[in-house]
Amino acid sequence: MLRQTLLCLLLAAPLGGGIAQATGTGHDSPGREDALSPAQADLPPAVPRPVLPDGQTWTTPPQQPELSAAWMLGAEKDLGTYVLRVRLGAGGRIPVHAHPDERVTTVLSGTLHVGFGTIFDETRMVAIPTGAVYVVPADQPHYLLARDGDVEYQESGFGPTGSEFGRH
């Protein structure tokens, strides 16, 4: 028994140093401030940069005055993550359309009524309340209605993206 205990201690000792270095607790850990290169030391610390809706360019399609939208991050034709903020006035509707990418939508205020399908059918719509999230799969025809009042929602996905109306 004594031999097994000594053997375990002898084997564990060299491993302890390796474990400390691998987990960043050893003396030469790259996570220590004194391990930064001079170029890294001159960089300012990363800070969050808020993107506020009022600082963005809002556009309104001429045929839909109750709709306005602003790209919070990214843009329609850009490769990468995008965030689109949309305001839909009371009674506003967005006809049947689809997007080439999956979209995740969060309702920020109001209740958004959403339907899936190729025909705008108010009886098949689902009410999505403030704070709720829903997903529209890529190429899924869908339509929207601000039945109960003004709605603001935010869509995010990975672009490039777009909207195709009427060919479903």
C-alpha positions in Angstrom: 0.0 0.0 0.0 2.8 2.4 0.9 4.5 1.7 -2.5 1.3 2.5 -4.3 0.9 5.8 -2.4 4.5 6.9 -3.1 4.2 5.9 -6.8 1.1 8.0 -7.1 2.8 11.0 -5.5 5.8 10.7 -7.6 3.7 10.5 -10.8 1.4 13.4 -9.8 4.2 15.9 -9.0 5.4 16.3 -12.6 1.9 16.4 -13.8 0.9 19.2 -11.4 3.2 21.7 -13.1 1.9 20.8 -16.6 -1.7 21.2 -15.4 -1.0 24.6 -13.9 0.5 25.8 -17.2 -2.2 24.3 -19.3 -4.9 26.0 -17.2 -3.3 29.4 -17.1 -2.2 29.3 -13.5 1.5 28.6 -14.1 4.2 31.3 -13.8 4.6 31.6 -17.6 0.9 31.7 -18.4 0.1 33.7 -21.5 -2.9 35.2 -19.7 -0.7 37.4 -17.5 -0.5 41.1 -18.4 3.3 41.0 -18.5 3.1 38.5 -21.3 1.5 41.0 -23.7 3.5 42.2 -26.6 4.3 45.9 -26.8 1.8 46.3 -29.7 -0.9 44.6 -27.6 -0.2 46.7 -24.6 -0.8 49.9 -26.6 -4.3 48.8 -27.7 -7.2 50.4 -25.8 -9.4 47.9 -24.0 -12.5 46.7 -25.9 -15.6 48.6 -25.1 -19.3 48.0 -26.1 -20.5 50.3 -28.8 -24.3 50.7 -28.6 -26.2 51.0 -31.9 -29.3 53.1 -31.2 -32.3 53.1 -33.5 -32.6 56.9 -33.6 -29.0 57.1 -35.0 -29.9 54.9 -38.0 -31.4 55.7 -41.4 -35.1 54.7 -41.4 -36.7 54.0 -44.8 -40.4 53.8 -45.7 -41.6 52.2 -48.9 -43.8 54.6 -50.8 -46.6 52.0 -51.2 -46.5 51.2 -47.4 -46.5 54.4 -45.4 -47.3 52.5 -42.2 -43.9 50.6 -42.5 -40.5 51.8 -41.7 -37.2 49.9 -41.2 -33.6 50.5 -40.3 -30.5 48.2 -40.6 -29.1 48.2 -37.0 -26.2 45.9 -38.0 -25.1 44.7 -41.4 -27.1 45.3 -44.6 -29.2 43.4 -47.0 -26.5 42.5 -49.5 -23.7 42.0 -46.9 -22.2 38.7 -46.0 -22.6 38.1 -42.2 -24.9 38.8 -39.3 -27.5 41.4 -39.7 -30.2 43.0 -37.5 -33.2 44.8 -39.0 -35.5 46.9 -36.9 -39.0 47.3 -38.2 -41.9 49.6 -37.1 -45.4 48.7 -38.4 -48.2 51.2 -37.7 -51.6 50.2 -36.4 -53.5 48.3 -39.1 -50.3 47.9 -41.2 -49.8 44.7 -43.1 -46.9 43.2 -45.0 -48.2 40.9 -47.8 -47.0 37.4 -48.5 -43.3 37.3 -49.0 -40.3 35.0 -48.3 -36.6 35.4 -47.5 -33.7 33.2 -48.7 -32.3 32.9 -45.2 -33.8 31.8 -41.8 -34.9 34.8 -39.7 -35.3 35.1 -36.0 -37.7 37.8 -34.9 -38.2 39.4 -31.5 -41.3 41.5 -30.9 -40.1 44.6 -29.0 -43.5 46.3 -28.5 -47.1 45.6 -29.4 -48.5 42.3 -30.7 -47.5 41.2 -34.2 -49.8 38.8 -36.0 -48.0 36.3 -38.2 -49.2 33.8 -40.7 -47.4 31.1 -42.8 -48.6 30.3 -46.3 -49.1 31.6 -49.8 -52.4 33.4 -49.1 -52.9 36.2 -46.7 -55.5 34.7 -44.3 -56.2 36.5 -41.1 -57.9 33.5 -39.6 -54.7 31.5 -39.7 -52.5 34.1 -38.0 -50.8 33.7 -34.6 -50.4 36.6 -32.2 -46.8 37.1 -31.2 -46.8 39.3 -28.0 -44.1 41.8 -26.7 -41.0 39.9 -25.7 -41.7 36.8 -27.7 -39.5 35.3 -30.4 -40.4 33.3 -33.5 -38.4 31.8 -36.4 -39.3 32.0 -40.1 -37.4 29.2 -42.0 -35.6 30.1 -45.2 -38.0 30.4 -48.2 -41.1 30.1 -46.0 -43.9 32.3 -47.4 -45.4 34.4 -44.6 -47.3 37.6 -43.9 -47.7 40.1 -41.0 -50.3 42.4 -39.5 -50.3 45.0 -36.8 -53.9 44.2 -35.9 -54.1 45.7 -32.4 -51.9 48.8 -32.7 -48.4 49.9 -33.4 -45.7 47.1 -33.4 -41.9 47.3 -33.3 -39.9 44.1 -33.9 -36.4 43.1 -34.8 -35.3 40.5 -37.3 -31.8 38.9 -37.3 -30.1 36.4 -39.6 -27.1 35.8 -41.7 -26.9 37.5 -45.0 -26.9 38.3 -47.8 -30.7 38.4 -47.5 -33.7 39.9 -49.3 -37.4 39.8 -49.6 -39.4 38.3 -52.5 -43.0 39.3 -52.7 -45.8 37.7 -54.6 -44.3 34.6 -56.3 -45.3 31.9 -53.9 
